[in-house]
Amino acid sequence: MIADLALYIGGLLLVFGALFSLLAAIGVLRFPDLFTRLHAASKAGAVGGGMVLLAVALISLDAAVFLRALIGIVFLLLTTPVSAHLLARASHLTGYRVSESTIRNDLKNPVE
């Protein structure tokens, strides 16, 4: 009974994680500049990857796999935003310009 419930919940998490990852990929392809692409990849990609790892943890029904998946989720949630911020900051400091469709640019002035 519990194993069946874990399989169903794991399947739903896997589908939703795949959908979030698909949305991240579509955002990377469709958004106009590096900054919005980084936003899509870091937010939706981290959530999608975390859901997939959580689904694997639930479906495996093994404590060791569950612990490894949780460690992977924590690592993903800690490193993805930091790396996206560093990439965006480095590209801004090197002079990468935002898209013409950008309405608000808080970093117009040079960052020191």
Biopython code that builds the backbone (N, CA, C, O; Angstrom):
import numpy as np
from Bio.PDB.StructureBuilder import StructureBuilder

atoms = [
    (1, "MET", "N", (0.818, -1.202, 0.000)),
    (1, "MET", "CA", (0.000, 0.000, 0.000)),
    (1, "MET", "C", (0.863, 1.267, 0.000)),
    (1, "MET", "O", (0.679, 2.150, -0.838)),
    (2, "ILE", "N", (1.797, 1.347, 0.941)),
    (2, "ILE", "CA", (2.681, 2.504, 0.996)),
    (2, "ILE", "C", (3.599, 2.538, -0.223)),
    (2, "ILE", "O", (3.901, 3.606, -0.756)),
    (3, "ALA", "N", (4.035, 1.363, -0.656)),
    (3, "ALA", "CA", (4.917, 1.303, -1.829)),
    (3, "ALA", "C", (4.174, 1.781, -3.081)),
    (3, "ALA", "O", (4.753, 2.477, -3.916)),
    (4, "ASP", "N", (2.921, 1.419, -3.211)),
    (4, "ASP", "CA", (2.133, 1.883, -4.358)),
    (4, "ASP", "C", (1.940, 3.398, -4.323)),
    (4, "ASP", "O", (2.039, 4.067, -5.352)),
    (5, "LEU", "N", (1.665, 3.930, -3.136)),
    (5, "LEU", "CA", (1.495, 5.370, -2.992)),
    (5, "LEU", "C", (2.791, 6.104, -3.331)),
    (5, "LEU", "O", (2.756, 7.141, -3.993)),
    (6, "ALA", "N", (3.927, 5.581, -2.889)),
    (6, "ALA", "CA", (5.222, 6.193, -3.199)),
    (6, "ALA", "C", (5.481, 6.165, -4.700)),
    (6, "ALA", "O", (6.037, 7.117, -5.248)),
    (7, "LEU", "N", (5.085, 5.086, -5.370)),
    (7, "LEU", "CA", (5.272, 5.006, -6.820)),
    (7, "LEU", "C", (4.419, 6.036, -7.559)),
    (7, "LEU", "O", (4.880, 6.669, -8.509)),
    (8, "TYR", "N", (3.179, 6.194, -7.117)),
    (8, "TYR", "CA", (2.309, 7.178, -7.766)),
    (8, "TYR", "C", (2.795, 8.611, -7.536)),
    (8, "TYR", "O", (2.833, 9.417, -8.466)),
    (9, "ILE", "N", (3.161, 8.917, -6.303)),
    (9, "ILE", "CA", (3.667, 10.256, -6.007)),
    (9, "ILE", "C", (4.986, 10.496, -6.739)),
    (9, "ILE", "O", (5.224, 11.588, -7.255)),
    (10, "GLY", "N", (5.836, 9.483, -6.784)),
    (10, "GLY", "CA", (7.091, 9.606, -7.515)),
    (10, "GLY", "C", (6.865, 9.824, -9.000)),
    (10, "GLY", "O", (7.576, 10.605, -9.632)),
    (11, "GLY", "N", (5.883, 9.142, -9.554)),
    (11, "GLY", "CA", (5.553, 9.339, -10.968)),
    (11, "GLY", "C", (5.060, 10.748, -11.250)),
    (11, "GLY", "O", (5.439, 11.354, -12.252)),
    (12, "LEU", "N", (4.210, 11.274, -10.363)),
    (12, "LEU", "CA", (3.731, 12.646, -10.533)),
    (12, "LEU", "C", (4.874, 13.649, -10.411)),
    (12, "LEU", "O", (4.957, 14.597, -11.193)),
    (13, "LEU", "N", (5.757, 13.442, -9.433)),
    (13, "LEU", "CA", (6.903, 14.337, -9.290)),
    (13, "LEU", "C", (7.810, 14.271, -10.514)),
    (13, "LEU", "O", (8.356, 15.287, -10.943)),
    (14, "LEU", "N", (7.966, 13.092, -11.065)),
    (14, "LEU", "CA", (8.799, 12.939, -12.258)),
    (14, "LEU", "C", (8.204, 13.688, -13.446)),
    (14, "LEU", "O", (8.931, 14.339, -14.196)),
    (15, "VAL", "N", (6.897, 13.598, -13.620)),
    (15, "VAL", "CA", (6.235, 14.308, -14.725)),
    (15, "VAL", "C", (6.341, 15.822, -14.527)),
    (15, "VAL", "O", (6.663, 16.548, -15.468)),
    (16, "PHE", "N", (6.070, 16.302, -13.302)),
    (16, "PHE", "CA", (6.162, 17.740, -13.061)),
    (16, "PHE", "C", (7.598, 18.237, -13.165)),
    (16, "PHE", "O", (7.832, 19.345, -13.649)),
    (17, "GLY", "N", (8.556, 17.443, -12.721)),
    (17, "GLY", "CA", (9.959, 17.821, -12.875)),
    (17, "GLY", "C", (10.363, 17.903, -14.334)),
    (17, "GLY", "O", (11.111, 18.796, -14.730)),
    (18, "ALA", "N", (9.864, 16.965, -15.136)),
    (18, "ALA", "CA", (10.155, 17.006, -16.563)),
    (18, "ALA", "C", (9.513, 18.228, -17.214)),
    (18, "ALA", "O", (10.102, 18.836, -18.108)),
    (19, "LEU", "N", (8.310, 18.590, -16.770)),
    (19, "LEU", "CA", (7.656, 19.786, -17.318)),
    (19, "LEU", "C", (8.414, 21.060, -16.952)),
    (19, "LEU", "O", (8.569, 21.950, -17.788)),
    (20, "PHE", "N", (8.884, 21.150, -15.713)),
    (20, "PHE", "CA", (9.678, 22.316, -15.332)),
    (20, "PHE", "C", (10.971, 22.384, -16.131)),
    (20, "PHE", "O", (11.390, 23.463, -16.549)),
    (21, "SER", "N", (11.598, 21.245, -16.342)),
    (21, "SER", "CA", (12.825, 21.230, -17.142)),
    (21, "SER", "C", (12.540, 21.614, -18.587)),
    (21, "SER", "O", (13.348, 22.294, -19.220)),
    (22, "LEU", "N", (11.404, 21.187, -19.109)),
    (22, "LEU", "CA", (11.010, 21.582, -20.457)),
    (22, "LEU", "C", (10.771, 23.086, -20.536)),
    (22, "LEU", "O", (11.179, 23.734, -21.500)),
    (23, "LEU", "N", (10.109, 23.641, -19.523)),
    (23, "LEU", "CA", (9.899, 25.092, -19.499)),
    (23, "LEU", "C", (11.226, 25.839, -19.424)),
    (23, "LEU", "O", (11.375, 26.895, -20.040)),
    (24, "ALA", "N", (12.185, 25.308, -18.682)),
    (24, "ALA", "CA", (13.505, 25.944, -18.624)),
    (24, "ALA", "C", (14.176, 25.909, -19.984)),
    (24, "ALA", "O", (14.786, 26.895, -20.400)),
    (25, "ALA", "N", (14.073, 24.795, -20.677)),
    (25, "ALA", "CA", (14.684, 24.691, -22.005)),
    (25, "ALA", "C", (14.009, 25.628, -23.002)),
    (25, "ALA", "O", (14.683, 26.249, -23.824)),
    (26, "ILE", "N", (12.689, 25.733, -22.934)),
    (26, "ILE", "CA", (11.972, 26.657, -23.819)),
    (26, "ILE", "C", (12.359, 28.097, -23.505)),
    (26, "ILE", "O", (12.528, 28.908, -24.416)),
    (27, "GLY", "N", (12.502, 28.419, -22.210)),
    (27, "GLY", "CA", (12.923, 29.759, -21.820)),
    (27, "GLY", "C", (14.309, 30.096, -22.329)),
    (27, "GLY", "O", (14.557, 31.222, -22.759)),
    (28, "VAL", "N", (15.216, 29.133, -22.286)),
    (28, "VAL", "CA", (16.568, 29.362, -22.788)),
    (28, "VAL", "C", (16.538, 29.617, -24.293)),
    (28, "VAL", "O", (17.307, 30.432, -24.802)),
    (29, "LEU", "N", (15.671, 28.938, -24.990)),
    (29, "LEU", "CA", (15.589, 29.122, -26.440)),
    (29, "LEU", "C", (14.850, 30.398, -26.839)),
    (29, "LEU", "O", (15.195, 31.012, -27.849)),
    (30, "ARG", "N", (13.852, 30.806, -26.079)),
    (30, "ARG", "CA", (12.977, 31.887, -26.501)),
    (30, "ARG", "C", (13.339, 33.261, -25.961)),
    (30, "ARG", "O", (13.039, 34.263, -26.611)),
    (31, "PHE", "N", (13.975, 33.345, -24.791)),
    (31, "PHE", "CA", (14.241, 34.651, -24.197)),
    (31, "PHE", "C", (15.311, 35.392, -24.977)),
    (31, "PHE", "O", (16.177, 34.765, -25.586)),
    (32, "PRO", "N", (15.263, 36.742, -24.968)),
    (32, "PRO", "CA", (16.095, 37.510, -25.896)),
    (32, "PRO", "C", (17.563, 37.673, -25.508)),
    (32, "PRO", "O", (18.414, 37.765, -26.393)),
    (33, "ASP", "N", (17.888, 37.712, -24.215)),
    (33, "ASP", "CA", (19.280, 37.969, -23.862)),
    (33, "ASP", "C", (19.762, 37.011, -22.768)),
    (33, "ASP", "O", (19.002, 36.204, -22.233)),
    (34, "LEU", "N", (21.030, 37.134, -22.466)),
    (34, "LEU", "CA", (21.682, 36.219, -21.532)),
    (34, "LEU", "C", (21.059, 36.261, -20.145)),
    (34, "LEU", "O", (20.909, 35.219, -19.507)),
    (35, "PHE", "N", (20.698, 37.430, -19.676)),
    (35, "PHE", "CA", (20.204, 37.569, -18.311)),
    (35, "PHE", "C", (18.855, 36.875, -18.117)),
    (35, "PHE", "O", (18.651, 36.201, -17.108)),
    (36, "THR", "N", (17.948, 37.030, -19.056)),
    (36, "THR", "CA", (16.660, 36.353, -18.934)),
    (36, "THR", "C", (16.807, 34.851, -19.173)),
    (36, "THR", "O", (16.075, 34.060, -18.579)),
    (37, "ARG", "N", (17.722, 34.459, -20.017)),
    (37, "ARG", "CA", (17.974, 33.032, -20.231)),
    (37, "ARG", "C", (18.547, 32.383, -18.979)),
    (37, "ARG", "O", (18.177, 31.265, -18.621)),
    (38, "LEU", "N", (19.456, 33.098, -18.315)),
    (38, "LEU", "CA", (20.000, 32.583, -17.058)),
    (38, "LEU", "C", (18.914, 32.447, -16.005)),
    (38, "LEU", "O", (18.909, 31.490, -15.230)),
    (39, "HIS", "N", (18.002, 33.397, -15.977)),
    (39, "HIS", "CA", (16.901, 33.332, -15.020)),
    (39, "HIS", "C", (16.051, 32.084, -15.255)),
    (39, "HIS", "O", (15.719, 31.366, -14.311)),
    (40, "ALA", "N", (15.704, 31.832, -16.502)),
    (40, "ALA", "CA", (14.883, 30.665, -16.817)),
    (40, "ALA", "C", (15.613, 29.370, -16.489)),
    (40, "ALA", "O", (15.036, 28.447, -15.915)),
    (41, "ALA", "N", (16.881, 29.312, -16.856)),
    (41, "ALA", "CA", (17.638, 28.081, -16.632)),
    (41, "ALA", "C", (17.871, 27.829, -15.151)),
    (41, "ALA", "O", (17.802, 26.685, -14.702)),
    (42, "SER", "N", (18.143, 28.874, -14.392)),
    (42, "SER", "CA", (18.466, 28.648, -12.987)),
    (42, "SER", "C", (17.221, 28.378, -12.152)),
    (42, "SER", "O", (17.256, 27.520, -11.270)),
    (43, "LYS", "N", (16.145, 29.070, -12.400)),
    (43, "LYS", "CA", (14.947, 28.870, -11.578)),
    (43, "LYS", "C", (14.216, 27.580, -11.944)),
    (43, "LYS", "O", (14.079, 26.682, -11.113)),
    (44, "ALA", "N", (13.755, 27.493, -13.165)),
    (44, "ALA", "CA", (12.970, 26.326, -13.564)),
    (44, "ALA", "C", (13.834, 25.073, -13.651)),
    (44, "ALA", "O", (13.358, 23.973, -13.373)),
    (45, "GLY", "N", (15.090, 25.228, -14.032)),
    (45, "GLY", "CA", (15.972, 24.071, -14.109)),
    (45, "GLY", "C", (16.261, 23.474, -12.748)),
    (45, "GLY", "O", (16.299, 22.252, -12.602)),
    (46, "ALA", "N", (16.466, 24.319, -11.749)),
    (46, "ALA", "CA", (16.730, 23.818, -10.397)),
    (46, "ALA", "C", (15.498, 23.149, -9.805)),
    (46, "ALA", "O", (15.605, 22.109, -9.155)),
    (47, "VAL", "N", (14.336, 23.738, -10.027)),
    (47, "VAL", "CA", (13.102, 23.136, -9.517)),
    (47, "VAL", "C", (12.812, 21.815, -10.234)),
    (47, "VAL", "O", (12.431, 20.834, -9.596)),
    (48, "GLY", "N", (12.990, 21.789, -11.545)),
    (48, "GLY", "CA", (12.752, 20.560, -12.300)),
    (48, "GLY", "C", (13.718, 19.456, -11.915)),
    (48, "GLY", "O", (13.311, 18.310, -11.724)),
    (49, "GLY", "N", (14.997, 19.794, -11.801)),
    (49, "GLY", "CA", (15.980, 18.795, -11.384)),
    (49, "GLY", "C", (15.738, 18.299, -9.968)),
    (49, "GLY", "O", (15.910, 17.115, -9.681)),
    (50, "GLY", "N", (15.338, 19.209, -9.079)),
    (50, "GLY", "CA", (15.017, 18.813, -7.710)),
    (50, "GLY", "C", (13.824, 17.883, -7.644)),
    (50, "GLY", "O", (13.819, 16.931, -6.863)),
    (51, "MET", "N", (12.812, 18.150, -8.456)),
    (51, "MET", "CA", (11.642, 17.263, -8.478)),
    (51, "MET", "C", (11.990, 15.887, -9.035)),
    (51, "MET", "O", (11.498, 14.873, -8.539)),
    (52, "VAL", "N", (12.824, 15.846, -10.050)),
    (52, "VAL", "CA", (13.237, 14.562, -10.610)),
    (52, "VAL", "C", (14.044, 13.773, -9.581)),
    (52, "VAL", "O", (13.845, 12.568, -9.428)),
    (53, "LEU", "N", (14.945, 14.442, -8.881)),
    (53, "LEU", "CA", (15.715, 13.751, -7.845)),
    (53, "LEU", "C", (14.816, 13.270, -6.705)),
    (53, "LEU", "O", (15.020, 12.178, -6.175)),
    (54, "LEU", "N", (13.832, 14.069, -6.331)),
    (54, "LEU", "CA", (12.895, 13.649, -5.295)),
    (54, "LEU", "C", (12.053, 12.467, -5.763)),
    (54, "LEU", "O", (11.741, 11.576, -4.973)),
    (55, "ALA", "N", (11.687, 12.455, -7.028)),
    (55, "ALA", "CA", (10.948, 11.320, -7.576)),
    (55, "ALA", "C", (11.788, 10.055, -7.537)),
    (55, "ALA", "O", (11.288, 8.986, -7.188)),
    (56, "VAL", "N", (13.058, 10.169, -7.891)),
    (56, "VAL", "CA", (13.962, 9.011, -7.833)),
    (56, "VAL", "C", (14.083, 8.516, -6.398)),
    (56, "VAL", "O", (14.104, 7.311, -6.149)),
    (57, "ALA", "N", (14.161, 9.454, -5.455)),
    (57, "ALA", "CA", (14.267, 9.068, -4.050)),
    (57, "ALA", "C", (13.032, 8.312, -3.586)),
    (57, "ALA", "O", (13.146, 7.335, -2.846)),
    (58, "LEU", "N", (11.853, 8.753, -4.012)),
    (58, "LEU", "CA", (10.627, 8.082, -3.590)),
    (58, "LEU", "C", (10.430, 6.743, -4.287)),
    (58, "LEU", "O", (9.993, 5.774, -3.666)),
    (59, "ILE", "N", (10.747, 6.688, -5.562)),
    (59, "ILE", "CA", (10.516, 5.463, -6.324)),
    (59, "ILE", "C", (11.477, 4.359, -5.914)),
    (59, "ILE", "O", (11.114, 3.184, -5.971)),
    (60, "SER", "N", (12.694, 4.703, -5.504)),
    (60, "SER", "CA", (13.700, 3.685, -5.196)),
    (60, "SER", "C", (13.350, 2.866, -3.960)),
    (60, "SER", "O", (13.697, 1.687, -3.886)),
    (61, "LEU", "N", (12.673, 3.465, -2.993)),
    (61, "LEU", "CA", (12.332, 2.791, -1.736)),
    (61, "LEU", "C", (13.571, 2.248, -1.027)),
    (61, "LEU", "O", (13.519, 1.198, -0.386)),
    (62, "ASP", "N", (14.677, 2.967, -1.145)),
    (62, "ASP", "CA", (15.928, 2.582, -0.510)),
    (62, "ASP", "C", (16.459, 3.800, 0.238)),
    (62, "ASP", "O", (16.502, 4.900, -0.313)),
    (63, "ALA", "N", (16.861, 3.606, 1.485)),
    (63, "ALA", "CA", (17.316, 4.718, 2.312)),
    (63, "ALA", "C", (18.603, 5.343, 1.775)),
    (63, "ALA", "O", (18.767, 6.562, 1.837)),
    (64, "ALA", "N", (19.508, 4.532, 1.253)),
    (64, "ALA", "CA", (20.772, 5.061, 0.741)),
    (64, "ALA", "C", (20.539, 5.925, -0.496)),
    (64, "ALA", "O", (21.144, 6.990, -0.622)),
    (65, "VAL", "N", (19.683, 5.492, -1.396)),
    (65, "VAL", "CA", (19.365, 6.277, -2.591)),
    (65, "VAL", "C", (18.616, 7.547, -2.200)),
    (65, "VAL", "O", (18.841, 8.613, -2.774)),
    (66, "PHE", "N", (17.721, 7.424, -1.213)),
    (66, "PHE", "CA", (16.973, 8.583, -0.738)),
    (66, "PHE", "C", (17.919, 9.641, -0.169)),
    (66, "PHE", "O", (17.764, 10.828, -0.457)),
    (67, "LEU", "N", (18.890, 9.222, 0.631)),
    (67, "LEU", "CA", (19.842, 10.158, 1.205)),
    (67, "LEU", "C", (20.705, 10.809, 0.129)),
    (67, "LEU", "O", (20.958, 12.013, 0.187)),
    (68, "ARG", "N", (21.153, 10.041, -0.835)),
    (68, "ARG", "CA", (21.954, 10.610, -1.932)),
    (68, "ARG", "C", (21.149, 11.609, -2.754)),
    (68, "ARG", "O", (21.666, 12.648, -3.162)),
    (69, "ALA", "N", (19.886, 11.288, -2.992)),
    (69, "ALA", "CA", (19.028, 12.205, -3.750)),
    (69, "ALA", "C", (18.798, 13.496, -2.974)),
    (69, "ALA", "O", (18.811, 14.574, -3.567)),
    (70, "LEU", "N", (18.588, 13.413, -1.671)),
    (70, "LEU", "CA", (18.417, 14.622, -0.869)),
    (70, "LEU", "C", (19.684, 15.464, -0.850)),
    (70, "LEU", "O", (19.612, 16.691, -0.909)),
    (71, "ILE", "N", (20.841, 14.819, -0.769)),
    (71, "ILE", "CA", (22.100, 15.552, -0.841)),
    (71, "ILE", "C", (22.241, 16.223, -2.204)),
    (71, "ILE", "O", (22.715, 17.356, -2.293)),
    (72, "GLY", "N", (21.833, 15.534, -3.257)),
    (72, "GLY", "CA", (21.857, 16.125, -4.597)),
    (72, "GLY", "C", (20.934, 17.320, -4.716)),
    (72, "GLY", "O", (21.288, 18.311, -5.355)),
    (73, "ILE", "N", (19.753, 17.248, -4.112)),
    (73, "ILE", "CA", (18.808, 18.365, -4.143)),
    (73, "ILE", "C", (19.397, 19.572, -3.410)),
    (73, "ILE", "O", (19.333, 20.695, -3.911)),
    (74, "VAL", "N", (19.965, 19.345, -2.237)),
    (74, "VAL", "CA", (20.570, 20.442, -1.482)),
    (74, "VAL", "C", (21.712, 21.061, -2.282)),
    (74, "VAL", "O", (21.823, 22.285, -2.356)),
    (75, "PHE", "N", (22.554, 20.231, -2.876)),
    (75, "PHE", "CA", (23.663, 20.736, -3.690)),
    (75, "PHE", "C", (23.145, 21.556, -4.868)),
    (75, "PHE", "O", (23.680, 22.624, -5.168)),
    (76, "LEU", "N", (22.110, 21.060, -5.530)),
    (76, "LEU", "CA", (21.534, 21.765, -6.676)),
    (76, "LEU", "C", (20.950, 23.112, -6.267)),
    (76, "LEU", "O", (21.156, 24.116, -6.949)),
    (77, "LEU", "N", (20.224, 23.132, -5.160)),
    (77, "LEU", "CA", (19.592, 24.376, -4.722)),
    (77, "LEU", "C", (20.601, 25.384, -4.171)),
    (77, "LEU", "O", (20.325, 26.584, -4.163)),
    (78, "LEU", "N", (21.755, 24.921, -3.713)),
    (78, "LEU", "CA", (22.774, 25.841, -3.222)),
    (78, "LEU", "C", (23.664, 26.379, -4.336)),
    (78, "LEU", "O", (24.078, 27.537, -4.282)),
    (79, "THR", "N", (23.963, 25.578, -5.327)),
    (79, "THR", "CA", (24.937, 25.988, -6.335)),
    (79, "THR", "C", (24.326, 26.657, -7.564)),
    (79, "THR", "O", (24.980, 27.499, -8.179)),
    (80, "THR", "N", (23.115, 26.317, -7.934)),
    (80, "THR", "CA", (22.521, 26.874, -9.148)),
    (80, "THR", "C", (22.333, 28.395, -9.080)),
    (80, "THR", "O", (22.740, 29.087, -10.014)),
    (81, "PRO", "N", (21.735, 28.941, -8.018)),
    (81, "PRO", "CA", (21.588, 30.399, -7.985)),
    (81, "PRO", "C", (22.919, 31.140, -7.908)),
    (81, "PRO", "O", (23.074, 32.213, -8.491)),
    (82, "VAL", "N", (23.869, 30.568, -7.193)),
    (82, "VAL", "CA", (25.176, 31.217, -7.062)),
    (82, "VAL", "C", (25.887, 31.261, -8.408)),
    (82, "VAL", "O", (26.445, 32.293, -8.783)),
    (83, "SER", "N", (25.870, 30.158, -9.129)),
    (83, "SER", "CA", (26.542, 30.131, -10.427)),
    (83, "SER", "C", (25.846, 31.049, -11.436)),
    (83, "SER", "O", (26.515, 31.697, -12.241)),
    (84, "ALA", "N", (24.517, 31.109, -11.402)),
    (84, "ALA", "CA", (23.809, 32.011, -12.311)),
    (84, "ALA", "C", (24.127, 33.466, -11.986)),
    (84, "ALA", "O", (24.305, 34.282, -12.890)),
    (85, "HIS", "N", (24.198, 33.792, -10.700)),
    (85, "HIS", "CA", (24.547, 35.157, -10.310)),
    (85, "HIS", "C", (25.955, 35.506, -10.768)),
    (85, "HIS", "O", (26.179, 36.597, -11.292)),
    (86, "LEU", "N", (26.899, 34.608, -10.582)),
    (86, "LEU", "CA", (28.279, 34.879, -10.987)),
    (86, "LEU", "C", (28.405, 35.030, -12.502)),
    (86, "LEU", "O", (29.146, 35.889, -12.978)),
    (87, "LEU", "N", (27.693, 34.208, -13.254)),
    (87, "LEU", "CA", (27.728, 34.343, -14.712)),
    (87, "LEU", "C", (27.108, 35.659, -15.169)),
    (87, "LEU", "O", (27.637, 36.314, -16.068)),
    (88, "ALA", "N", (25.998, 36.047, -14.562)),
    (88, "ALA", "CA", (25.353, 37.309, -14.936)),
    (88, "ALA", "C", (26.236, 38.499, -14.561)),
    (88, "ALA", "O", (26.348, 39.455, -15.329)),
    (89, "ARG", "N", (26.850, 38.447, -13.407)),
    (89, "ARG", "CA", (27.729, 39.547, -12.989)),
    (89, "ARG", "C", (28.952, 39.656, -13.894)),
    (89, "ARG", "O", (29.348, 40.756, -14.281)),
    (90, "ALA", "N", (29.542, 38.528, -14.225)),
    (90, "ALA", "CA", (30.715, 38.556, -15.104)),
    (90, "ALA", "C", (30.353, 39.084, -16.488)),
    (90, "ALA", "O", (31.113, 39.853, -17.076)),
    (91, "SER", "N", (29.210, 38.680, -17.007)),
    (91, "SER", "CA", (28.822, 39.173, -18.332)),
    (91, "SER", "C", (28.496, 40.657, -18.282)),
    (91, "SER", "O", (28.787, 41.381, -19.234)),
    (92, "HIS", "N", (27.899, 41.127, -17.190)),
    (92, "HIS", "CA", (27.619, 42.561, -17.079)),
    (92, "HIS", "C", (28.912, 43.369, -16.976)),
    (92, "HIS", "O", (29.034, 44.430, -17.587)),
    (93, "LEU", "N", (29.863, 42.873, -16.213)),
    (93, "LEU", "CA", (31.129, 43.598, -16.045)),
    (93, "LEU", "C", (31.955, 43.632, -17.329)),
    (93, "LEU", "O", (32.747, 44.552, -17.533)),
    (94, "THR", "N", (31.772, 42.632, -18.194)),
    (94, "THR", "CA", (32.509, 42.627, -19.458)),
    (94, "THR", "C", (31.817, 43.439, -20.543)),
    (94, "THR", "O", (32.338, 43.555, -21.653)),
    (95, "GLY", "N", (30.652, 44.001, -20.241)),
    (95, "GLY", "CA", (30.005, 44.884, -21.193)),
    (95, "GLY", "C", (28.893, 44.271, -22.004)),
    (95, "GLY", "O", (28.481, 44.859, -23.004)),
    (96, "TYR", "N", (28.392, 43.120, -21.622)),
    (96, "TYR", "CA", (27.277, 42.520, -22.348)),
    (96, "TYR", "C", (26.039, 43.397, -22.181)),
    (96, "TYR", "O", (25.693, 43.779, -21.063)),
    (97, "ARG", "N", (25.377, 43.716, -23.284)),
    (97, "ARG", "CA", (24.214, 44.595, -23.243)),
    (97, "ARG", "C", (22.922, 43.790, -23.152)),
    (97, "ARG", "O", (22.826, 42.674, -23.663)),
    (98, "VAL", "N", (21.947, 44.374, -22.499)),
    (98, "VAL", "CA", (20.637, 43.734, -22.399)),
    (98, "VAL", "C", (19.875, 43.934, -23.699)),
    (98, "VAL", "O", (20.282, 44.726, -24.549)),
    (99, "SER", "N", (18.800, 43.236, -23.849)),
    (99, "SER", "CA", (17.972, 43.325, -25.045)),
    (99, "SER", "C", (17.283, 44.689, -25.134)),
    (99, "SER", "O", (17.091, 45.363, -24.122)),
    (100, "GLU", "N", (16.921, 45.081, -26.337)),
    (100, "GLU", "CA", (16.207, 46.342, -26.526)),
    (100, "GLU", "C", (14.817, 46.298, -25.910)),
    (100, "GLU", "O", (14.245, 47.341, -25.590)),
    (101, "SER", "N", (14.270, 45.100, -25.742)),
    (101, "SER", "CA", (12.939, 44.982, -25.168)),
    (101, "SER", "C", (12.932, 45.060, -23.649)),
    (101, "SER", "O", (11.869, 44.992, -23.032)),
    (102, "THR", "N", (14.100, 45.202, -23.040)),
    (102, "THR", "CA", (14.177, 45.317, -21.587)),
    (102, "THR", "C", (13.631, 46.667, -21.145)),
    (102, "THR", "O", (14.052, 47.712, -21.640)),
    (103, "ILE", "N", (12.704, 46.633, -20.223)),
    (103, "ILE", "CA", (12.049, 47.860, -19.763)),
    (103, "ILE", "C", (12.843, 48.510, -18.637)),
    (103, "ILE", "O", (13.010, 49.729, -18.608)),
    (104, "ARG", "N", (13.328, 47.697, -17.718)),
    (104, "ARG", "CA", (14.014, 48.238, -16.543)),
    (104, "ARG", "C", (15.381, 47.592, -16.400)),
    (104, "ARG", "O", (15.500, 46.366, -16.397)),
    (105, "ASN", "N", (16.405, 48.413, -16.282)),
    (105, "ASN", "CA", (17.768, 47.929, -16.106)),
    (105, "ASN", "C", (18.351, 48.597, -14.862)),
    (105, "ASN", "O", (18.750, 49.761, -14.900)),
    (106, "ASP", "N", (18.394, 47.855, -13.769)),
    (106, "ASP", "CA", (18.904, 48.409, -12.515)),
    (106, "ASP", "C", (20.414, 48.530, -12.499)),
    (106, "ASP", "O", (20.966, 49.157, -11.595)),
    (107, "LEU", "N", (21.087, 47.959, -13.456)),
    (107, "LEU", "CA", (22.545, 47.965, -13.483)),
    (107, "LEU", "C", (23.103, 48.889, -14.565)),
    (107, "LEU", "O", (24.183, 48.632, -15.096)),
    (108, "LYS", "N", (22.387, 49.953, -14.894)),
    (108, "LYS", "CA", (22.885, 50.896, -15.900)),
    (108, "LYS", "C", (24.203, 51.508, -15.471)),
    (108, "LYS", "O", (25.127, 51.644, -16.272)),
    (109, "ASN", "N", (24.282, 51.871, -14.219)),
    (109, "ASN", "CA", (25.517, 52.462, -13.683)),
    (109, "ASN", "C", (26.550, 51.359, -13.474)),
    (109, "ASN", "O", (26.177, 50.226, -13.170)),
    (110, "PRO", "N", (27.814, 51.656, -13.627)),
    (110, "PRO", "CA", (28.841, 50.629, -13.460)),
    (110, "PRO", "C", (28.844, 50.020, -12.062)),
    (110, "PRO", "O", (28.657, 50.716, -11.064)),
    (111, "VAL", "N", (29.058, 48.730, -12.011)),
    (111, "VAL", "CA", (29.133, 48.005, -10.749)),
    (111, "VAL", "C", (30.594, 47.912, -10.340)),
    (111, "VAL", "O", (31.453, 47.555, -11.146)),
    (112, "GLU", "N", (30.863, 48.231, -9.101)),
    (112, "GLU", "CA", (32.250, 48.151, -8.636)),
    (112, "GLU", "C", (32.442, 46.959, -7.751)),
    (112, "GLU", "O", (33.547, 46.725, -7.262)),
]
sb = StructureBuilder()
sb.init_structure("model")
sb.init_model(0)
sb.init_chain("A")
sb.init_seg("    ")
for serial, (resi, resn, name, xyz) in enumerate(atoms, 1):
    if name == "N":
        sb.init_residue(resn, " ", resi, " ")
    sb.init_atom(name, np.array(xyz, "f"), 0.0, 1.0, " ", f" {name:<3s}", serial, name[0])
structure = sb.get_structure()
